[in-house]
Amino acid sequence: MPTIYNIENDPCEEDNLIASKAWVFRAYMQAIGEYYKSLQTYPNPRGVSLTKFHE
């Protein structure tokens, strides 16, 4: 379950808005869905190893 905070009104992130503001969940999941679709066309680059060096 995602956690969503209003950091302007709640800088300590103590009040998770997902319980009191259910409308946020739909918009959040829509944005996540669009991101996952974009990964098919534009995949994330591979991570860089800081311990294995190539000659």
mmCIF entry with sequence, helices, sheets and N, C-alpha, C, O atoms, coordinates in Angstrom:
data_MODEL
# 
_entry.id   MODEL 
# 
_entity.id                         1 
_entity.type                       polymer 
_entity.pdbx_number_of_molecules   1 
# 
_entity_poly.entity_id                      1 
_entity_poly.type                           'polypeptide(L)' 
_entity_poly.nstd_linkage                   no 
_entity_poly.nstd_monomer                   no 
_entity_poly.pdbx_seq_one_letter_code       MPTIYNIENDPCEEDNLIASKAWVFRAYMQAIGEYYKSLQTYPNPRGVSLTKFHE 
_entity_poly.pdbx_seq_one_letter_code_can   MPTIYNIENDPCEEDNLIASKAWVFRAYMQAIGEYYKSLQTYPNPRGVSLTKFHE 
_entity_poly.pdbx_strand_id                 A 
# 
loop_
_entity_poly_seq.entity_id 
_entity_poly_seq.num 
_entity_poly_seq.mon_id 
_entity_poly_seq.hetero 
1 1  MET n 
1 2  PRO n 
1 3  THR n 
1 4  ILE n 
1 5  TYR n 
1 6  ASN n 
1 7  ILE n 
1 8  GLU n 
1 9  ASN n 
1 10 ASP n 
1 11 PRO n 
1 12 CYS n 
1 13 GLU n 
1 14 GLU n 
1 15 ASP n 
1 16 ASN n 
1 17 LEU n 
1 18 ILE n 
1 19 ALA n 
1 20 SER n 
1 21 LYS n 
1 22 ALA n 
1 23 TRP n 
1 24 VAL n 
1 25 PHE n 
1 26 ARG n 
1 27 ALA n 
1 28 TYR n 
1 29 MET n 
1 30 GLN n 
1 31 ALA n 
1 32 ILE n 
1 33 GLY n 
1 34 GLU n 
1 35 TYR n 
1 36 TYR n 
1 37 LYS n 
1 38 SER n 
1 39 LEU n 
1 40 GLN n 
1 41 THR n 
1 42 TYR n 
1 43 PRO n 
1 44 ASN n 
1 45 PRO n 
1 46 ARG n 
1 47 GLY n 
1 48 VAL n 
1 49 SER n 
1 50 LEU n 
1 51 THR n 
1 52 LYS n 
1 53 PHE n 
1 54 HIS n 
1 55 GLU n 
# 
_struct_asym.id          A 
_struct_asym.entity_id   1 
# 
loop_
_struct_conf.conf_type_id 
_struct_conf.id 
_struct_conf.pdbx_PDB_helix_id 
_struct_conf.beg_label_comp_id 
_struct_conf.beg_label_asym_id 
_struct_conf.beg_label_seq_id 
_struct_conf.pdbx_beg_PDB_ins_code 
_struct_conf.end_label_comp_id 
_struct_conf.end_label_asym_id 
_struct_conf.end_label_seq_id 
_struct_conf.pdbx_end_PDB_ins_code 
_struct_conf.beg_auth_comp_id 
_struct_conf.beg_auth_asym_id 
_struct_conf.beg_auth_seq_id 
_struct_conf.end_auth_comp_id 
_struct_conf.end_auth_asym_id 
_struct_conf.end_auth_seq_id 
_struct_conf.pdbx_PDB_helix_class 
_struct_conf.details 
_struct_conf.pdbx_PDB_helix_length 
HELX_P HELX_P1 AA1 LEU A 17 ? SER A 20 ? LEU A 17 SER A 20 1 ? 4  
HELX_P HELX_P2 AA2 TRP A 23 ? THR A 41 ? TRP A 23 THR A 41 1 ? 19 
# 
_struct_conf_type.id          HELX_P 
_struct_conf_type.criteria    ? 
_struct_conf_type.reference   ? 
# 
loop_
_atom_site.group_PDB 
_atom_site.id 
_atom_site.type_symbol 
_atom_site.label_atom_id 
_atom_site.label_alt_id 
_atom_site.label_comp_id 
_atom_site.label_asym_id 
_atom_site.label_entity_id 
_atom_site.label_seq_id 
_atom_site.pdbx_PDB_ins_code 
_atom_site.Cartn_x 
_atom_site.Cartn_y 
_atom_site.Cartn_z 
_atom_site.occupancy 
_atom_site.B_iso_or_equiv 
_atom_site.pdbx_formal_charge 
_atom_site.auth_seq_id 
_atom_site.auth_comp_id 
_atom_site.auth_asym_id 
_atom_site.auth_atom_id 
_atom_site.pdbx_PDB_model_num 
ATOM 1   N N  . MET A 1 1  ? 0.847  -1.174 0.000   1.00 0.00 ? 1  MET A N  1 
ATOM 2   C CA . MET A 1 1  ? 0.000  0.000  0.000   1.00 0.00 ? 1  MET A CA 1 
ATOM 3   C C  . MET A 1 1  ? 0.892  1.235  0.000   1.00 0.00 ? 1  MET A C  1 
ATOM 4   O O  . MET A 1 1  ? 1.822  1.318  0.801   1.00 0.00 ? 1  MET A O  1 
ATOM 5   N N  . PRO A 1 2  ? 0.629  2.184  -0.873  1.00 0.00 ? 2  PRO A N  1 
ATOM 6   C CA . PRO A 1 2  ? 1.467  3.389  -0.902  1.00 0.00 ? 2  PRO A CA 1 
ATOM 7   C C  . PRO A 1 2  ? 1.212  4.279  0.308   1.00 0.00 ? 2  PRO A C  1 
ATOM 8   O O  . PRO A 1 2  ? 0.156  4.214  0.938   1.00 0.00 ? 2  PRO A O  1 
ATOM 9   N N  . THR A 1 3  ? 2.176  5.087  0.609   1.00 0.00 ? 3  THR A N  1 
ATOM 10  C CA . THR A 1 3  ? 2.018  6.105  1.639   1.00 0.00 ? 3  THR A CA 1 
ATOM 11  C C  . THR A 1 3  ? 2.160  7.461  0.964   1.00 0.00 ? 3  THR A C  1 
ATOM 12  O O  . THR A 1 3  ? 3.088  7.688  0.187   1.00 0.00 ? 3  THR A O  1 
ATOM 13  N N  . ILE A 1 4  ? 1.228  8.358  1.270   1.00 0.00 ? 4  ILE A N  1 
ATOM 14  C CA . ILE A 1 4  ? 1.217  9.684  0.666   1.00 0.00 ? 4  ILE A CA 1 
ATOM 15  C C  . ILE A 1 4  ? 1.082  10.705 1.788   1.00 0.00 ? 4  ILE A C  1 
ATOM 16  O O  . ILE A 1 4  ? 0.188  10.608 2.627   1.00 0.00 ? 4  ILE A O  1 
ATOM 17  N N  . TYR A 1 5  ? 1.979  11.680 1.791   1.00 0.00 ? 5  TYR A N  1 
ATOM 18  C CA . TYR A 1 5  ? 1.996  12.698 2.836   1.00 0.00 ? 5  TYR A CA 1 
ATOM 19  C C  . TYR A 1 5  ? 1.954  14.085 2.212   1.00 0.00 ? 5  TYR A C  1 
ATOM 20  O O  . TYR A 1 5  ? 2.449  14.292 1.105   1.00 0.00 ? 5  TYR A O  1 
ATOM 21  N N  . ASN A 1 6  ? 1.363  15.026 2.926   1.00 0.00 ? 6  ASN A N  1 
ATOM 22  C CA . ASN A 1 6  ? 1.423  16.430 2.563   1.00 0.00 ? 6  ASN A CA 1 
ATOM 23  C C  . ASN A 1 6  ? 2.585  17.009 3.350   1.00 0.00 ? 6  ASN A C  1 
ATOM 24  O O  . ASN A 1 6  ? 2.431  17.384 4.513   1.00 0.00 ? 6  ASN A O  1 
ATOM 25  N N  . ILE A 1 7  ? 3.746  17.083 2.718   1.00 0.00 ? 7  ILE A N  1 
ATOM 26  C CA . ILE A 1 7  ? 4.933  17.489 3.463   1.00 0.00 ? 7  ILE A CA 1 
ATOM 27  C C  . ILE A 1 7  ? 4.944  18.975 3.824   1.00 0.00 ? 7  ILE A C  1 
ATOM 28  O O  . ILE A 1 7  ? 5.740  19.409 4.657   1.00 0.00 ? 7  ILE A O  1 
ATOM 29  N N  . GLU A 1 8  ? 4.065  19.748 3.200   1.00 0.00 ? 8  GLU A N  1 
ATOM 30  C CA . GLU A 1 8  ? 3.965  21.160 3.589   1.00 0.00 ? 8  GLU A CA 1 
ATOM 31  C C  . GLU A 1 8  ? 3.249  21.290 4.932   1.00 0.00 ? 8  GLU A C  1 
ATOM 32  O O  . GLU A 1 8  ? 3.687  22.040 5.804   1.00 0.00 ? 8  GLU A O  1 
ATOM 33  N N  . ASN A 1 9  ? 2.155  20.562 5.095   1.00 0.00 ? 9  ASN A N  1 
ATOM 34  C CA . ASN A 1 9  ? 1.395  20.617 6.347   1.00 0.00 ? 9  ASN A CA 1 
ATOM 35  C C  . ASN A 1 9  ? 1.869  19.602 7.374   1.00 0.00 ? 9  ASN A C  1 
ATOM 36  O O  . ASN A 1 9  ? 1.606  19.766 8.566   1.00 0.00 ? 9  ASN A O  1 
ATOM 37  N N  . ASP A 1 10 ? 2.566  18.552 6.937   1.00 0.00 ? 10 ASP A N  1 
ATOM 38  C CA . ASP A 1 10 ? 2.992  17.475 7.818   1.00 0.00 ? 10 ASP A CA 1 
ATOM 39  C C  . ASP A 1 10 ? 4.445  17.110 7.514   1.00 0.00 ? 10 ASP A C  1 
ATOM 40  O O  . ASP A 1 10 ? 4.703  16.039 6.965   1.00 0.00 ? 10 ASP A O  1 
ATOM 41  N N  . PRO A 1 11 ? 5.405  17.982 7.860   1.00 0.00 ? 11 PRO A N  1 
ATOM 42  C CA . PRO A 1 11 ? 6.800  17.733 7.491   1.00 0.00 ? 11 PRO A CA 1 
ATOM 43  C C  . PRO A 1 11 ? 7.402  16.494 8.156   1.00 0.00 ? 11 PRO A C  1 
ATOM 44  O O  . PRO A 1 11 ? 8.393  15.959 7.660   1.00 0.00 ? 11 PRO A O  1 
ATOM 45  N N  . CYS A 1 12 ? 6.836  16.035 9.249   1.00 0.00 ? 12 CYS A N  1 
ATOM 46  C CA . CYS A 1 12 ? 7.352  14.829 9.923   1.00 0.00 ? 12 CYS A CA 1 
ATOM 47  C C  . CYS A 1 12 ? 6.751  13.552 9.357   1.00 0.00 ? 12 CYS A C  1 
ATOM 48  O O  . CYS A 1 12 ? 7.087  12.458 9.809   1.00 0.00 ? 12 CYS A O  1 
ATOM 49  N N  . GLU A 1 13 ? 5.873  13.676 8.381   1.00 0.00 ? 13 GLU A N  1 
ATOM 50  C CA . GLU A 1 13 ? 5.226  12.540 7.716   1.00 0.00 ? 13 GLU A CA 1 
ATOM 51  C C  . GLU A 1 13 ? 4.581  11.596 8.725   1.00 0.00 ? 13 GLU A C  1 
ATOM 52  O O  . GLU A 1 13 ? 4.900  10.408 8.773   1.00 0.00 ? 13 GLU A O  1 
ATOM 53  N N  . GLU A 1 14 ? 3.681  12.132 9.519   1.00 0.00 ? 14 GLU A N  1 
ATOM 54  C CA . GLU A 1 14 ? 2.994  11.340 10.536  1.00 0.00 ? 14 GLU A CA 1 
ATOM 55  C C  . GLU A 1 14 ? 1.571  10.969 10.137  1.00 0.00 ? 14 GLU A C  1 
ATOM 56  O O  . GLU A 1 14 ? 1.017  10.011 10.675  1.00 0.00 ? 14 GLU A O  1 
ATOM 57  N N  . ASP A 1 15 ? 0.965  11.708 9.202   1.00 0.00 ? 15 ASP A N  1 
ATOM 58  C CA . ASP A 1 15 ? -0.426 11.482 8.811   1.00 0.00 ? 15 ASP A CA 1 
ATOM 59  C C  . ASP A 1 15 ? -0.468 10.975 7.366   1.00 0.00 ? 15 ASP A C  1 
ATOM 60  O O  . ASP A 1 15 ? -0.345 11.762 6.427   1.00 0.00 ? 15 ASP A O  1 
ATOM 61  N N  . ASN A 1 16 ? -0.642 9.653  7.188   1.00 0.00 ? 16 ASN A N  1 
ATOM 62  C CA . ASN A 1 16 ? -0.734 9.064  5.864   1.00 0.00 ? 16 ASN A CA 1 
ATOM 63  C C  . ASN A 1 16 ? -2.087 9.431  5.262   1.00 0.00 ? 16 ASN A C  1 
ATOM 64  O O  . ASN A 1 16 ? -3.126 9.051  5.803   1.00 0.00 ? 16 ASN A O  1 
ATOM 65  N N  . LEU A 1 17 ? -2.088 10.160 4.154   1.00 0.00 ? 17 LEU A N  1 
ATOM 66  C CA . LEU A 1 17 ? -3.320 10.652 3.559   1.00 0.00 ? 17 LEU A CA 1 
ATOM 67  C C  . LEU A 1 17 ? -4.112 9.583  2.815   1.00 0.00 ? 17 LEU A C  1 
ATOM 68  O O  . LEU A 1 17 ? -5.266 9.818  2.457   1.00 0.00 ? 17 LEU A O  1 
ATOM 69  N N  . ILE A 1 18 ? -3.532 8.440  2.581   1.00 0.00 ? 18 ILE A N  1 
ATOM 70  C CA . ILE A 1 18 ? -4.231 7.414  1.812   1.00 0.00 ? 18 ILE A CA 1 
ATOM 71  C C  . ILE A 1 18 ? -5.501 6.968  2.543   1.00 0.00 ? 18 ILE A C  1 
ATOM 72  O O  . ILE A 1 18 ? -6.468 6.567  1.896   1.00 0.00 ? 18 ILE A O  1 
ATOM 73  N N  . ALA A 1 19 ? -5.517 7.030  3.862   1.00 0.00 ? 19 ALA A N  1 
ATOM 74  C CA . ALA A 1 19 ? -6.692 6.610  4.632   1.00 0.00 ? 19 ALA A CA 1 
ATOM 75  C C  . ALA A 1 19 ? -7.770 7.687  4.647   1.00 0.00 ? 19 ALA A C  1 
ATOM 76  O O  . ALA A 1 19 ? -8.957 7.372  4.563   1.00 0.00 ? 19 ALA A O  1 
ATOM 77  N N  . SER A 1 20 ? -7.378 8.942  4.752   1.00 0.00 ? 20 SER A N  1 
ATOM 78  C CA . SER A 1 20 ? -8.367 10.009 4.884   1.00 0.00 ? 20 SER A CA 1 
ATOM 79  C C  . SER A 1 20 ? -8.733 10.670 3.552   1.00 0.00 ? 20 SER A C  1 
ATOM 80  O O  . SER A 1 20 ? -9.786 11.300 3.447   1.00 0.00 ? 20 SER A O  1 
ATOM 81  N N  . LYS A 1 21 ? -7.898 10.539 2.560   1.00 0.00 ? 21 LYS A N  1 
ATOM 82  C CA . LYS A 1 21 ? -8.132 11.147 1.243   1.00 0.00 ? 21 LYS A CA 1 
ATOM 83  C C  . LYS A 1 21 ? -8.061 10.060 0.180   1.00 0.00 ? 21 LYS A C  1 
ATOM 84  O O  . LYS A 1 21 ? -7.089 9.989  -0.572  1.00 0.00 ? 21 LYS A O  1 
ATOM 85  N N  . ALA A 1 22 ? -9.076 9.217  0.115   1.00 0.00 ? 22 ALA A N  1 
ATOM 86  C CA . ALA A 1 22 ? -9.058 8.040  -0.767  1.00 0.00 ? 22 ALA A CA 1 
ATOM 87  C C  . ALA A 1 22 ? -8.937 8.423  -2.240  1.00 0.00 ? 22 ALA A C  1 
ATOM 88  O O  . ALA A 1 22 ? -8.438 7.617  -3.025  1.00 0.00 ? 22 ALA A O  1 
ATOM 89  N N  . TRP A 1 23 ? -9.368 9.611  -2.650  1.00 0.00 ? 23 TRP A N  1 
ATOM 90  C CA . TRP A 1 23 ? -9.291 10.019 -4.050  1.00 0.00 ? 23 TRP A CA 1 
ATOM 91  C C  . TRP A 1 23 ? -7.845 10.072 -4.535  1.00 0.00 ? 23 TRP A C  1 
ATOM 92  O O  . TRP A 1 23 ? -7.592 9.925  -5.731  1.00 0.00 ? 23 TRP A O  1 
ATOM 93  N N  . VAL A 1 24 ? -6.904 10.279 -3.633  1.00 0.00 ? 24 VAL A N  1 
ATOM 94  C CA . VAL A 1 24 ? -5.495 10.367 -4.006  1.00 0.00 ? 24 VAL A CA 1 
ATOM 95  C C  . VAL A 1 24 ? -4.997 9.025  -4.543  1.00 0.00 ? 24 VAL A C  1 
ATOM 96  O O  . VAL A 1 24 ? -4.152 8.990  -5.438  1.00 0.00 ? 24 VAL A O  1 
ATOM 97  N N  . PHE A 1 25 ? -5.514 7.930  -4.003  1.00 0.00 ? 25 PHE A N  1 
ATOM 98  C CA . PHE A 1 25 ? -5.050 6.600  -4.383  1.00 0.00 ? 25 PHE A CA 1 
ATOM 99  C C  . PHE A 1 25 ? -5.250 6.340  -5.870  1.00 0.00 ? 25 PHE A C  1 
ATOM 100 O O  . PHE A 1 25 ? -4.362 5.786  -6.519  1.00 0.00 ? 25 PHE A O  1 
ATOM 101 N N  . ARG A 1 26 ? -6.391 6.725  -6.422  1.00 0.00 ? 26 ARG A N  1 
ATOM 102 C CA . ARG A 1 26 ? -6.661 6.489  -7.843  1.00 0.00 ? 26 ARG A CA 1 
ATOM 103 C C  . ARG A 1 26 ? -5.680 7.260  -8.725  1.00 0.00 ? 26 ARG A C  1 
ATOM 104 O O  . ARG A 1 26 ? -5.137 6.703  -9.679  1.00 0.00 ? 26 ARG A O  1 
ATOM 105 N N  . ALA A 1 27 ? -5.454 8.522  -8.417  1.00 0.00 ? 27 ALA A N  1 
ATOM 106 C CA . ALA A 1 27 ? -4.512 9.325  -9.201  1.00 0.00 ? 27 ALA A CA 1 
ATOM 107 C C  . ALA A 1 27 ? -3.092 8.772  -9.072  1.00 0.00 ? 27 ALA A C  1 
ATOM 108 O O  . ALA A 1 27 ? -2.334 8.761  -10.042 1.00 0.00 ? 27 ALA A O  1 
ATOM 109 N N  . TYR A 1 28 ? -2.741 8.321  -7.888  1.00 0.00 ? 28 TYR A N  1 
ATOM 110 C CA . TYR A 1 28 ? -1.432 7.737  -7.640  1.00 0.00 ? 28 TYR A CA 1 
ATOM 111 C C  . TYR A 1 28 ? -1.238 6.481  -8.482  1.00 0.00 ? 28 TYR A C  1 
ATOM 112 O O  . TYR A 1 28 ? -0.211 6.329  -9.142  1.00 0.00 ? 28 TYR A O  1 
ATOM 113 N N  . MET A 1 29 ? -2.211 5.586  -8.462  1.00 0.00 ? 29 MET A N  1 
ATOM 114 C CA . MET A 1 29 ? -2.105 4.343  -9.210  1.00 0.00 ? 29 MET A CA 1 
ATOM 115 C C  . MET A 1 29 ? -2.111 4.591  -10.722 1.00 0.00 ? 29 MET A C  1 
ATOM 116 O O  . MET A 1 29 ? -1.477 3.846  -11.469 1.00 0.00 ? 29 MET A O  1 
ATOM 117 N N  . GLN A 1 30 ? -2.813 5.622  -11.177 1.00 0.00 ? 30 GLN A N  1 
ATOM 118 C CA . GLN A 1 30 ? -2.812 5.972  -12.594 1.00 0.00 ? 30 GLN A CA 1 
ATOM 119 C C  . GLN A 1 30 ? -1.411 6.413  -13.017 1.00 0.00 ? 30 GLN A C  1 
ATOM 120 O O  . GLN A 1 30 ? -0.924 6.012  -14.075 1.00 0.00 ? 30 GLN A O  1 
ATOM 121 N N  . ALA A 1 31 ? -0.770 7.229  -12.201 1.00 0.00 ? 31 ALA A N  1 
ATOM 122 C CA . ALA A 1 31 ? 0.585  7.689  -12.516 1.00 0.00 ? 31 ALA A CA 1 
ATOM 123 C C  . ALA A 1 31 ? 1.566  6.519  -12.522 1.00 0.00 ? 31 ALA A C  1 
ATOM 124 O O  . ALA A 1 31 ? 2.452  6.456  -13.374 1.00 0.00 ? 31 ALA A O  1 
ATOM 125 N N  . ILE A 1 32 ? 1.413  5.596  -11.580 1.00 0.00 ? 32 ILE A N  1 
ATOM 126 C CA . ILE A 1 32 ? 2.286  4.420  -11.529 1.00 0.00 ? 32 ILE A CA 1 
ATOM 127 C C  . ILE A 1 32 ? 2.067  3.550  -12.768 1.00 0.00 ? 32 ILE A C  1 
ATOM 128 O O  . ILE A 1 32 ? 3.028  3.037  -13.340 1.00 0.00 ? 32 ILE A O  1 
ATOM 129 N N  . GLY A 1 33 ? 0.805  3.380  -13.187 1.00 0.00 ? 33 GLY A N  1 
ATOM 130 C CA . GLY A 1 33 ? 0.500  2.602  -14.380 1.00 0.00 ? 33 GLY A CA 1 
ATOM 131 C C  . GLY A 1 33 ? 1.119  3.198  -15.634 1.00 0.00 ? 33 GLY A C  1 
ATOM 132 O O  . GLY A 1 33 ? 1.638  2.469  -16.478 1.00 0.00 ? 33 GLY A O  1 
ATOM 133 N N  . GLU A 1 34 ? 1.068  4.520  -15.762 1.00 0.00 ? 34 GLU A N  1 
ATOM 134 C CA . GLU A 1 34 ? 1.677  5.189  -16.912 1.00 0.00 ? 34 GLU A CA 1 
ATOM 135 C C  . GLU A 1 34 ? 3.199  5.008  -16.905 1.00 0.00 ? 34 GLU A C  1 
ATOM 136 O O  . GLU A 1 34 ? 3.821  4.838  -17.953 1.00 0.00 ? 34 GLU A O  1 
ATOM 137 N N  . TYR A 1 35 ? 3.772  5.047  -15.727 1.00 0.00 ? 35 TYR A N  1 
ATOM 138 C CA . TYR A 1 35 ? 5.216  4.838  -15.616 1.00 0.00 ? 35 TYR A CA 1 
ATOM 139 C C  . TYR A 1 35 ? 5.589  3.426  -16.074 1.00 0.00 ? 35 TYR A C  1 
ATOM 140 O O  . TYR A 1 35 ? 6.534  3.254  -16.844 1.00 0.00 ? 35 TYR A O  1 
ATOM 141 N N  . TYR A 1 36 ? 4.852  2.418  -15.607 1.00 0.00 ? 36 TYR A N  1 
ATOM 142 C CA . TYR A 1 36 ? 5.141  1.037  -16.003 1.00 0.00 ? 36 TYR A CA 1 
ATOM 143 C C  . TYR A 1 36 ? 4.985  0.844  -17.510 1.00 0.00 ? 36 TYR A C  1 
ATOM 144 O O  . TYR A 1 36 ? 5.763  0.109  -18.117 1.00 0.00 ? 36 TYR A O  1 
ATOM 145 N N  . LYS A 1 37 ? 4.005  1.482  -18.116 1.00 0.00 ? 37 LYS A N  1 
ATOM 146 C CA . LYS A 1 37 ? 3.843  1.394  -19.573 1.00 0.00 ? 37 LYS A CA 1 
ATOM 147 C C  . LYS A 1 37 ? 5.035  2.026  -20.292 1.00 0.00 ? 37 LYS A C  1 
ATOM 148 O O  . LYS A 1 37 ? 5.488  1.512  -21.315 1.00 0.00 ? 37 LYS A O  1 
ATOM 149 N N  . SER A 1 38 ? 5.537  3.131  -19.763 1.00 0.00 ? 38 SER A N  1 
ATOM 150 C CA . SER A 1 38 ? 6.658  3.814  -20.403 1.00 0.00 ? 38 SER A CA 1 
ATOM 151 C C  . SER A 1 38 ? 7.932  2.975  -20.334 1.00 0.00 ? 38 SER A C  1 
ATOM 152 O O  . SER A 1 38 ? 8.825  3.151  -21.162 1.00 0.00 ? 38 SER A O  1 
ATOM 153 N N  . LEU A 1 39 ? 8.033  2.073  -19.370 1.00 0.00 ? 39 LEU A N  1 
ATOM 154 C CA . LEU A 1 39 ? 9.223  1.235  -19.256 1.00 0.00 ? 39 LEU A CA 1 
ATOM 155 C C  . LEU A 1 39 ? 9.362  0.276  -20.429 1.00 0.00 ? 39 LEU A C  1 
ATOM 156 O O  . LEU A 1 39 ? 10.472 -0.153 -20.742 1.00 0.00 ? 39 LEU A O  1 
ATOM 157 N N  . GLN A 1 40 ? 8.262  -0.066 -21.079 1.00 0.00 ? 40 GLN A N  1 
ATOM 158 C CA . GLN A 1 40 ? 8.335  -0.942 -22.241 1.00 0.00 ? 40 GLN A CA 1 
ATOM 159 C C  . GLN A 1 40 ? 9.062  -0.250 -23.391 1.00 0.00 ? 40 GLN A C  1 
ATOM 160 O O  . GLN A 1 40 ? 9.826  -0.888 -24.116 1.00 0.00 ? 40 GLN A O  1 
ATOM 161 N N  . THR A 1 41 ? 8.831  1.038  -23.559 1.00 0.00 ? 41 THR A N  1 
ATOM 162 C CA . THR A 1 41 ? 9.477  1.801  -24.626 1.00 0.00 ? 41 THR A CA 1 
ATOM 163 C C  . THR A 1 41 ? 10.823 2.359  -24.178 1.00 0.00 ? 41 THR A C  1 
ATOM 164 O O  . THR A 1 41 ? 11.788 2.353  -24.942 1.00 0.00 ? 41 THR A O  1 
ATOM 165 N N  . TYR A 1 42 ? 10.887 2.833  -22.955 1.00 0.00 ? 42 TYR A N  1 
ATOM 166 C CA . TYR A 1 42 ? 12.086 3.471  -22.424 1.00 0.00 ? 42 TYR A CA 1 
ATOM 167 C C  . TYR A 1 42 ? 12.512 2.776  -21.129 1.00 0.00 ? 42 TYR A C  1 
ATOM 168 O O  . TYR A 1 42 ? 12.256 3.296  -20.043 1.00 0.00 ? 42 TYR A O  1 
ATOM 169 N N  . PRO A 1 43 ? 13.157 1.612  -21.227 1.00 0.00 ? 43 PRO A N  1 
ATOM 170 C CA . PRO A 1 43 ? 13.545 0.886  -20.008 1.00 0.00 ? 43 PRO A CA 1 
ATOM 171 C C  . PRO A 1 43 ? 14.613 1.649  -19.225 1.00 0.00 ? 43 PRO A C  1 
ATOM 172 O O  . PRO A 1 43 ? 15.379 2.432  -19.785 1.00 0.00 ? 43 PRO A O  1 
ATOM 173 N N  . ASN A 1 44 ? 14.641 1.401  -17.928 1.00 0.00 ? 44 ASN A N  1 
ATOM 174 C CA . ASN A 1 44 ? 15.666 2.007  -17.083 1.00 0.00 ? 44 ASN A CA 1 
ATOM 175 C C  . ASN A 1 44 ? 17.031 1.451  -17.463 1.00 0.00 ? 44 ASN A C  1 
ATOM 176 O O  . ASN A 1 44 ? 17.141 0.266  -17.778 1.00 0.00 ? 44 ASN A O  1 
ATOM 177 N N  . PRO A 1 45 ? 18.082 2.284  -17.440 1.00 0.00 ? 45 PRO A N  1 
ATOM 178 C CA . PRO A 1 45 ? 19.413 1.765  -17.743 1.00 0.00 ? 45 PRO A CA 1 
ATOM 179 C C  . PRO A 1 45 ? 19.888 0.830  -16.625 1.00 0.00 ? 45 PRO A C  1 
ATOM 180 O O  . PRO A 1 45 ? 19.426 0.913  -15.487 1.00 0.00 ? 45 PRO A O  1 
ATOM 181 N N  . ARG A 1 46 ? 20.804 -0.043 -16.969 1.00 0.00 ? 46 ARG A N  1 
ATOM 182 C CA . ARG A 1 46 ? 21.361 -0.945 -15.964 1.00 0.00 ? 46 ARG A CA 1 
ATOM 183 C C  . ARG A 1 46 ? 22.108 -0.155 -14.908 1.00 0.00 ? 46 ARG A C  1 
ATOM 184 O O  . ARG A 1 46 ? 22.663 0.908  -15.188 1.00 0.00 ? 46 ARG A O  1 
ATOM 185 N N  . GLY A 1 47 ? 22.117 -0.676 -13.701 1.00 0.00 ? 47 GLY A N  1 
ATOM 186 C CA . GLY A 1 47 ? 22.839 -0.034 -12.610 1.00 0.00 ? 47 GLY A CA 1 
ATOM 187 C C  . GLY A 1 47 ? 24.350 -0.146 -12.799 1.00 0.00 ? 47 GLY A C  1 
ATOM 188 O O  . GLY A 1 47 ? 24.837 -1.003 -13.537 1.00 0.00 ? 47 GLY A O  1 
ATOM 189 N N  . VAL A 1 48 ? 25.058 0.713  -12.137 1.00 0.00 ? 48 VAL A N  1 
ATOM 190 C CA . VAL A 1 48 ? 26.512 0.747  -12.224 1.00 0.00 ? 48 VAL A CA 1 
ATOM 191 C C  . VAL A 1 48 ? 27.086 0.066  -10.987 1.00 0.00 ? 48 VAL A C  1 
ATOM 192 O O  . VAL A 1 48 ? 26.642 0.334  -9.870  1.00 0.00 ? 48 VAL A O  1 
ATOM 193 N N  . SER A 1 49 ? 28.053 -0.799 -11.173 1.00 0.00 ? 49 SER A N  1 
ATOM 194 C CA . SER A 1 49 ? 28.731 -1.450 -10.057 1.00 0.00 ? 49 SER A CA 1 
ATOM 195 C C  . SER A 1 49 ? 29.866 -0.563 -9.583  1.00 0.00 ? 49 SER A C  1 
ATOM 196 O O  . SER A 1 49 ? 30.682 -0.109 -10.385 1.00 0.00 ? 49 SER A O  1 
ATOM 197 N N  . LEU A 1 50 ? 29.922 -0.319 -8.309  1.00 0.00 ? 50 LEU A N  1 
ATOM 198 C CA . LEU A 1 50 ? 31.010 0.483  -7.750  1.00 0.00 ? 50 LEU A CA 1 
ATOM 199 C C  . LEU A 1 50 ? 32.129 -0.402 -7.226  1.00 0.00 ? 50 LEU A C  1 
ATOM 200 O O  . LEU A 1 50 ? 33.130 0.107  -6.720  1.00 0.00 ? 50 LEU A O  1 
ATOM 201 N N  . THR A 1 51 ? 31.976 -1.732 -7.338  1.00 0.00 ? 51 THR A N  1 
ATOM 202 C CA . THR A 1 51 ? 32.998 -2.634 -6.840  1.00 0.00 ? 51 THR A CA 1 
ATOM 203 C C  . THR A 1 51 ? 33.653 -3.467 -7.940  1.00 0.00 ? 51 THR A C  1 
ATOM 204 O O  . THR A 1 51 ? 34.747 -3.989 -7.730  1.00 0.00 ? 51 THR A O  1 
ATOM 205 N N  . LYS A 1 52 ? 33.029 -3.606 -9.092  1.00 0.00 ? 52 LYS A N  1 
ATOM 206 C CA . LYS A 1 52 ? 33.597 -4.378 -10.191 1.00 0.00 ? 52 LYS A CA 1 
ATOM 207 C C  . LYS A 1 52 ? 34.029 -3.421 -11.294 1.00 0.00 ? 52 LYS A C  1 
ATOM 208 O O  . LYS A 1 52 ? 33.202 -2.728 -11.887 1.00 0.00 ? 52 LYS A O  1 
ATOM 209 N N  . PHE A 1 53 ? 35.306 -3.389 -11.557 1.00 0.00 ? 53 PHE A N  1 
ATOM 210 C CA . PHE A 1 53 ? 35.840 -2.476 -12.550 1.00 0.00 ? 53 PHE A CA 1 
ATOM 211 C C  . PHE A 1 53 ? 36.293 -3.249 -13.780 1.00 0.00 ? 53 PHE A C  1 
ATOM 212 O O  . PHE A 1 53 ? 36.810 -4.360 -13.667 1.00 0.00 ? 53 PHE A O  1 
ATOM 213 N N  . HIS A 1 54 ? 36.100 -2.667 -14.941 1.00 0.00 ? 54 HIS A N  1 
ATOM 214 C CA . HIS A 1 54 ? 36.542 -3.265 -16.188 1.00 0.00 ? 54 HIS A CA 1 
ATOM 215 C C  . HIS A 1 54 ? 37.877 -2.654 -16.583 1.00 0.00 ? 54 HIS A C  1 
ATOM 216 O O  . HIS A 1 54 ? 38.125 -1.475 -16.331 1.00 0.00 ? 54 HIS A O  1 
ATOM 217 N N  . GLU A 1 55 ? 38.724 -3.446 -17.194 1.00 0.00 ? 55 GLU A N  1 
ATOM 218 C CA . GLU A 1 55 ? 40.026 -2.929 -17.611 1.00 0.00 ? 55 GLU A CA 1 
ATOM 219 C C  . GLU A 1 55 ? 39.931 -2.189 -18.917 1.00 0.00 ? 55 GLU A C  1 
ATOM 220 O O  . GLU A 1 55 ? 40.938 -1.687 -19.416 1.00 0.00 ? 55 GLU A O  1 
# 
